[in-house]
Structure formats: C-alpha cells, structure tokens
Amino acid sequence: MKFPTIDKKGSRKKKEENEKKENVVDFAAILTGKEEVPEVDTLDTALATFQSNINNNKDDEEQNDIKYSVKVTDTEKIKEVHIQTGKSRKKGDVVAELYKSEIPSGEVIGSLTTGKIRPKDLKGSLQGKNTKELVRKIEKGEAYVDIMTEDKPKGKVRGKIKKLAPS
C-alpha cells in the first residue's frame, strides 16, 4: 500500500491548492478617458480585473470560465461594458459583454458588476470558441475593456487588459 507524500506540516491539501493556483492567471485593465478612441476629457476611471483558470481538460468547462469584476470611480449613466479585441488606438470587435442596461445607471462609486465569462458568452470573432482564445488575445495585447455611457455611447473610458506579475 502506497501512502501520499505529506510535508512536515502535514498539508497535502495545501500542496494541491498551490498546484491549482499555478494554473490561475490574473489580468487587469485600468480605464481612463485618455485611452478612449477618440480621447475623452474626463476624470472618470475604472478598474477591471480578471481571473482565468488555464485548464486543458475540455470536459471541465467551468474551469475555463473567466471571473471578472469592474469597479468605477464616480461614474454615472453607464449603459454598457464590453471586452473588445483589436489593435491599439482603434475601435475593435465586441467579444464579451460584462454589463448592459437599457436604463442608464445612477452614479456609481465602487463595484459596478462581477461575473463569469463562459464560452457560450463569447461574441463576434470569438463566438463559438473557448475562453482560452480570449486569454490568448489578452496575452498578445489585443483586448481591452470599454465603458459606454448615455452621454458617450461610443465609449467614455477604456483600458488595455494586461497580465499581472505573479505574486
């Protein structure tokens, strides 16, 4: 009979958790009017964070979900938040919707939306594909978050999604 290897602290579970964490990739985008196309003169800013489990098991779709959170500073009349892909300084293809409301939001300070992007949620050029394709676009610097408001329907603040350094 073979017993599992346990370290001095007896934490086989901790080792398994660390192995799972190695597969987690974190991304973030800082959104400003300066990054918008065309540039928007605003003090509004936002932060979008993403967490992806990179998993090669095609049968485990939930492991391929991308968790997200969007926080804003003193922004109002928000109607939509998208992930778009494309070249820097150009409008791109909407590939994921993070927030959408027919009725513009009131003033928001803090959390606007959280959720998960699943393969079935992908649109445009990524429709029908796995979320790994979105992660590839992010890693190539070809994805950004854009917030549209009632007064700026083409975009008020925008930011490129970047991979964060491992902690």
Kinemage of the C-alpha trace (Angstrom):
@kinemage 1
@onewidth
@group {chain A} dominant
@subgroup {mainchain}
@vectorlist {calphas} color= white
{ca met a 1} P 0.000 0.000 0.000
{ca lys a 2} L 1.357 3.398 -1.001
{ca phe a 3} L 0.645 6.467 1.160
{ca pro a 4} L 0.523 10.029 -0.176
{ca thr a 5} L 3.562 12.172 0.438
{ca ile a 6} L 2.907 14.713 3.178
{ca asp a 7} L 5.250 17.568 4.008
{ca lys a 8} L 6.455 18.391 7.546
{ca lys a 9} L 3.331 20.419 8.252
{ca gly a 10} L 1.125 17.559 7.076
{ca ser a 11} L -0.507 19.649 4.368
{ca arg a 12} L -1.174 17.542 1.305
{ca lys a 13} L -4.258 19.722 0.780
{ca lys a 14} L -2.129 22.885 0.756
{ca lys a 15} L 0.105 21.362 -1.941
{ca glu a 16} L -2.983 20.625 -4.073
{ca glu a 17} L -4.223 24.212 -3.579
{ca asn a 18} L -0.840 25.579 -4.654
{ca glu a 19} L -0.903 23.406 -7.781
{ca lys a 20} L -4.339 24.844 -8.630
{ca lys a 21} L -3.086 28.398 -8.041
{ca glu a 22} L -0.254 27.798 -10.512
{ca asn a 23} L -2.915 27.451 -13.213
{ca val a 24} L -4.642 30.729 -12.276
{ca val a 25} L -3.729 33.762 -14.358
{ca asp a 26} L -4.656 37.273 -13.299
{ca phe a 27} L -5.273 40.191 -15.631
{ca ala a 28} L -6.341 43.802 -15.115
{ca ala a 29} L -7.206 46.919 -17.071
{ca ile a 30} L -7.092 50.495 -15.825
{ca leu a 31} L -9.650 52.504 -17.789
{ca thr a 32} L -9.269 56.220 -18.490
{ca gly a 33} L -10.619 58.725 -20.981
{ca lys a 34} L -7.121 59.197 -22.351
{ca glu a 35} L -7.184 55.610 -23.672
{ca glu a 36} L -10.543 56.070 -25.388
{ca val a 37} L -10.762 56.430 -29.187
{ca pro a 38} L -11.108 59.322 -29.745
{ca glu a 39} L -9.678 60.554 -26.440
{ca val a 40} L -12.280 61.737 -23.897
{ca asp a 41} L -11.606 64.556 -21.424
{ca thr a 42} L -12.887 63.066 -18.153
{ca leu a 43} L -11.730 62.410 -14.614
{ca asp a 44} L -13.739 59.154 -14.564
{ca thr a 45} L -11.674 55.998 -14.175
{ca ala a 46} L -12.367 52.304 -13.738
{ca leu a 47} L -10.585 49.074 -12.889
{ca ala a 48} L -11.492 45.747 -14.449
{ca thr a 49} L -9.931 42.585 -13.036
{ca phe a 50} L -9.997 39.096 -14.495
{ca gln a 51} L -9.010 35.674 -13.241
{ca ser a 52} L -8.670 32.691 -15.530
{ca asn a 53} L -8.062 29.052 -14.724
{ca ile a 54} L -5.987 27.669 -17.555
{ca asn a 55} L -7.106 24.092 -17.928
{ca asn a 56} L -6.532 21.722 -20.803
{ca asn a 57} L -9.441 19.478 -19.819
{ca lys a 58} L -12.112 20.187 -22.434
{ca asp a 59} L -14.741 18.313 -20.403
{ca asp a 60} L -14.424 20.719 -17.479
{ca glu a 61} L -15.996 23.846 -18.990
{ca glu a 62} L -16.378 25.602 -15.609
{ca gln a 63} L -12.600 25.515 -15.154
{ca asn a 64} L -12.322 27.571 -18.346
{ca asp a 65} L -14.578 30.384 -17.098
{ca ile a 66} L -13.023 33.816 -16.693
{ca lys a 67} L -14.122 35.597 -13.500
{ca tyr a 68} L -14.353 39.368 -13.696
{ca ser a 69} L -15.038 42.449 -11.625
{ca val a 70} L -15.496 46.054 -12.774
{ca lys a 71} L -15.155 48.939 -10.319
{ca val a 72} L -15.652 52.582 -11.218
{ca thr a 73} L -14.975 55.974 -9.647
{ca asp a 74} L -17.835 58.431 -9.582
{ca thr a 75} L -19.267 57.491 -12.984
{ca glu a 76} L -22.906 57.839 -13.995
{ca lys a 77} L -25.234 56.951 -16.846
{ca ile a 78} L -23.366 53.713 -17.590
{ca lys a 79} L -25.125 51.638 -20.227
{ca glu a 80} L -22.591 49.024 -21.343
{ca val a 81} L -19.230 47.489 -20.526
{ca his a 82} L -17.546 45.299 -23.161
{ca ile a 83} L -14.364 43.480 -23.865
{ca gln a 84} L -13.249 44.323 -27.375
{ca thr a 85} L -10.388 42.937 -29.411
{ca gly a 86} L -8.334 44.785 -31.945
{ca lys a 87} L -5.344 46.975 -32.476
{ca ser a 88} L -4.252 49.733 -30.138
{ca arg a 89} L -5.886 53.140 -30.719
{ca lys a 90} L -8.640 51.631 -32.906
{ca lys a 91} L -12.183 50.533 -32.153
{ca gly a 92} L -12.470 46.767 -32.196
{ca asp a 93} L -14.831 43.840 -32.276
{ca val a 94} L -17.031 43.264 -29.174
{ca val a 95} L -16.251 39.749 -27.935
{ca ala a 96} L -17.808 39.760 -24.447
{ca glu a 97} L -20.432 41.801 -22.651
{ca leu a 98} L -19.705 42.472 -18.985
{ca tyr a 99} L -22.614 44.816 -18.248
{ca lys a 100} L -25.617 46.067 -20.165
{ca ser a 101} L -28.624 48.108 -19.094
{ca glu a 102} L -31.303 49.795 -21.175
{ca ile a 103} L -31.789 52.262 -18.313
{ca pro a 104} L -28.554 54.160 -17.592
{ca ser a 105} L -27.115 53.631 -14.141
{ca gly a 106} L -27.209 56.261 -11.458
{ca glu a 107} L -23.923 57.474 -10.050
{ca val a 108} L -21.653 54.516 -9.291
{ca ile a 109} L -18.717 54.581 -6.922
{ca gly a 110} L -17.164 51.152 -6.420
{ca ser a 111} L -18.397 47.856 -7.756
{ca leu a 112} L -20.427 48.028 -10.969
{ca thr a 113} L -20.524 44.361 -11.941
{ca thr a 114} L -18.993 40.952 -11.281
{ca gly a 115} L -19.488 37.652 -13.028
{ca lys a 116} L -18.047 34.953 -15.242
{ca ile a 117} L -17.368 34.809 -18.951
{ca arg a 118} L -18.184 31.353 -20.264
{ca pro a 119} L -17.525 30.048 -23.770
{ca lys a 120} L -21.237 30.468 -24.620
{ca asp a 121} L -20.980 34.184 -23.718
{ca leu a 122} L -18.368 34.976 -26.365
{ca lys a 123} L -19.459 37.077 -29.361
{ca gly a 124} L -18.124 38.450 -32.604
{ca ser a 125} L -14.888 36.889 -33.795
{ca leu a 126} L -14.758 34.622 -30.716
{ca gln a 127} L -18.332 33.305 -30.943
{ca gly a 128} L -18.377 29.505 -30.684
{ca lys a 129} L -14.807 29.409 -29.364
{ca asn a 130} L -13.370 28.602 -25.958
{ca thr a 131} L -12.424 31.306 -23.449
{ca lys a 132} L -8.796 30.242 -23.963
{ca glu a 133} L -8.989 32.152 -27.252
{ca leu a 134} L -9.875 35.320 -25.329
{ca val a 135} L -6.971 34.703 -22.939
{ca arg a 136} L -4.647 34.370 -25.959
{ca lys a 137} L -5.878 37.734 -27.303
{ca ile a 138} L -5.297 39.318 -23.882
{ca glu a 139} L -1.779 37.885 -23.666
{ca lys a 140} L -0.992 39.280 -27.147
{ca gly a 141} L -2.148 42.757 -26.024
{ca glu a 142} L -5.178 42.668 -28.320
{ca ala a 143} L -8.007 43.038 -25.790
{ca tyr a 144} L -9.357 45.960 -23.848
{ca val a 145} L -12.354 46.979 -21.754
{ca asp a 146} L -14.589 49.852 -22.856
{ca ile a 147} L -17.331 51.556 -20.821
{ca met a 148} L -20.146 53.275 -22.727
{ca thr a 149} L -22.387 55.862 -21.088
{ca glu a 150} L -25.536 57.665 -22.178
{ca asp a 151} L -23.556 60.826 -22.983
{ca lys a 152} L -20.626 58.900 -24.551
{ca pro a 153} L -22.243 55.955 -26.403
{ca lys a 154} L -19.038 55.215 -28.331
{ca gly a 155} L -17.035 54.972 -25.119
{ca lys a 156} L -16.142 57.090 -22.117
{ca val a 157} L -13.198 55.203 -20.583
{ca arg a 158} L -11.112 52.369 -21.936
{ca gly a 159} L -8.073 50.313 -20.943
{ca lys a 160} L -5.955 47.506 -22.309
{ca ile a 161} L -6.164 44.243 -20.386
{ca lys a 162} L -2.704 43.254 -19.168
{ca lys a 163} L -1.316 40.184 -17.463
{ca leu a 164} L -0.329 40.837 -13.863
{ca ala a 165} L 3.002 39.681 -12.488
{ca pro a 166} L 2.708 36.522 -10.365
{ca ser a 167} L 2.594 37.178 -6.638
